[in-house]
Amino acid sequence: IVCASAFVFYQGYKSIAQCPPRDDDEFNKYLLGQAALFVAYVVFSIISAGAFNGWTKSGDVSDCGFCTAMVYIEATLYTLNYILVGFCLFLTWKFEPESNRSLGPRA
């Protein structure tokens, strides 16, 4: 998931940081990739399978204080991550670069 996150970040940064005109193909890759990561983080924050300790795992580890704390921390981080991803996706969707910006020196 780290490689996917880095790729999605790169696509978004490259498409937004370019001066107008923006490359819509890279921007669409970013939007689709970010939406896929949003879904993945929502699932990871809920499920209890393999290496993912979501909110459903919290009832299984109540006898171990350290394990319970780690489950809550991991699930909280995944939850904060998908909230942040959703917020960034919303801001990026609404972002419109200035089309009349001059690239030359000011007179």
C-alpha positions as a printed NumPy array, in Angstrom:
array([[  0.   ,   0.   ,   0.   ],
       [  2.999,   2.283,   0.522],
       [  3.965,   2.052,  -3.159],
       [  0.375,   2.751,  -4.209],
       [  0.227,   5.77 ,  -1.916],
       [  3.495,   7.134,  -3.286],
       [  2.328,   6.654,  -6.891],
       [ -0.993,   8.385,  -6.235],
       [  0.735,  11.262,  -4.457],
       [  3.167,  11.665,  -7.363],
       [  0.372,  11.72 ,  -9.953],
       [ -1.566,  14.325,  -8.012],
       [  1.416,  16.516,  -7.269],
       [  2.653,  16.387, -10.854],
       [ -0.733,  17.207, -12.361],
       [ -1.547,  20.026,  -9.93 ],
       [  1.922,  21.604,  -9.827],
       [  2.109,  21.941, -13.596],
       [  1.331,  25.346, -14.953],
       [ -1.824,  25.546, -17.062],
       [ -2.858,  23.599, -19.002],
       [ -3.093,  20.768, -16.489],
       [ -2.706,  17.191, -17.762],
       [ -6.182,  15.742, -17.228],
       [ -4.993,  12.151, -17.705],
       [ -2.64 ,  12.384, -14.708],
       [ -5.258,  14.253, -12.711],
       [ -7.83 ,  11.521, -13.395],
       [ -5.289,   8.853, -12.381],
       [ -4.845,  10.741,  -9.125],
       [ -8.581,  10.98 ,  -8.474],
       [ -9.152,   7.282,  -9.197],
       [ -6.126,   6.204,  -7.18 ],
       [ -7.072,   8.392,  -4.246],
       [-10.633,   7.055,  -4.33 ],
       [ -9.274,   3.485,  -4.32 ],
       [ -7.036,   4.297,  -1.358],
       [-10.022,   5.833,   0.437],
       [-11.964,   2.583,   0.052],
       [ -8.939,   0.526,   1.145],
       [ -8.421,   2.61 ,   4.286],
       [-12.11 ,   2.369,   5.197],
       [-11.935,  -1.424,   4.859],
       [ -8.652,  -1.61 ,   6.81 ],
       [-10.143,   0.433,   9.65 ],
       [-13.069,  -1.985,   9.981],
       [-11.835,  -5.528,   9.277],
       [ -9.916,  -7.865,  11.499],
       [ -7.956, -10.049,   9.105],
       [ -4.289, -10.777,   8.64 ],
       [ -2.152,  -7.781,   9.5  ],
       [ -5.079,  -5.353,   9.733],
       [ -6.512,  -4.742,  13.186],
       [ -9.649,  -2.71 ,  12.633],
       [-12.427,  -1.78 ,  14.994],
       [-13.904,  -5.297,  14.89 ],
       [-10.722,  -6.656,  16.497],
       [-11.149,  -4.532,  19.638],
       [-13.53 ,  -7.037,  21.229],
       [-11.149,  -9.976,  20.729],
       [ -8.163,  -8.598,  22.638],
       [ -9.799,  -7.237,  25.794],
       [ -7.66 ,  -9.421,  28.086],
       [ -4.359,  -7.86 ,  26.998],
       [ -3.908,  -4.144,  27.744],
       [ -1.02 ,  -3.594,  25.331],
       [ -2.767,  -5.454,  22.496],
       [ -5.965,  -3.5  ,  23.062],
       [ -4.086,  -0.209,  22.965],
       [ -2.316,  -1.177,  19.721],
       [ -5.604,  -2.213,  18.088],
       [ -7.229,   1.095,  19.034],
       [ -4.222,   3.082,  17.834],
       [ -4.08 ,   1.238,  14.499],
       [ -7.819,   1.521,  13.88 ],
       [ -7.765,   5.206,  14.836],
       [ -4.867,   5.901,  12.461],
       [ -6.658,   4.168,   9.596],
       [ -9.801,   6.136,  10.402],
       [ -7.922,   9.446,  10.472],
       [ -6.188,   8.443,   7.25 ],
       [ -9.419,   7.911,   5.313],
       [-10.849,  11.149,   6.701],
       [ -7.735,  12.98 ,   5.508],
       [ -7.832,  11.224,   2.124],
       [-11.49 ,  12.174,   1.691],
       [-10.795,  15.795,   2.619],
       [ -7.838,  16.015,   0.206],
       [ -9.909,  14.378,  -2.524],
       [-12.647,  16.962,  -1.991],
       [-10.203,  19.879,  -2.077],
       [ -8.49 ,  18.543,  -5.185],
       [-11.803,  17.989,  -6.942],
       [-12.725,  21.638,  -6.321],
       [ -9.263,  22.988,  -7.267],
       [ -9.195,  25.133, -10.39 ],
       [ -5.876,  26.663, -11.415],
       [ -5.794,  30.231, -12.579],
       [ -6.003,  30.086, -16.359],
       [ -4.947,  33.673, -16.931],
       [ -1.727,  33.514, -14.923],
       [  1.284,  34.933, -16.745],
       [  4.479,  32.89 , -16.729],
       [  6.725,  35.753, -17.834],
       [  8.347,  38.451, -15.724],
       [  6.2  ,  41.255, -14.455],
       [  6.495,  44.525, -16.307]])
